[in-house]
């Protein structure tokens, strides 16, 4: 329970930012999951399209400050590696 007006404002800001960040992270995880599911089904074309969408989502999430830029780079690197190793075998 905030004791001052500024603390009350900070609480309101934190709640709205938490909702925004949670939504962005959910969208990020969903886009990554779509790439992995397409690869599991063996659909390389769909995986490539999903990969491009996932990279855009990852970059957008990093630019907004929801995730760190190095975390974004790690996600993209792992997805690309997953795509090239699993995608070529399928």
Beta strands, then each sheet from edge to edge (+ up, - down):
end
